[in-house]
Amino acid sequence: MDKADIAQDYIDWRMDQALAARQAAAAQAATQQGPTECEDCGEEIPAARREWLPGVATCVACQTIREGRR
């Protein structure tokens, strides 16, 4: 192996590390955002509700039912 091969191997190794870190960060961000569909009725949870309450799992109507409000 000459110096160019060693350098290329190092570049490939660092690129793999960077890609793995980026994929892990994206997976973590997706997990933190929570579901996009209500776990009770299956309807889409509005984006504004998901942004206001990160990790929310139910739509407003289903959460109201869970809390016993009418």
Beta strands, then each sheet from edge to edge (+ up, - down):
end
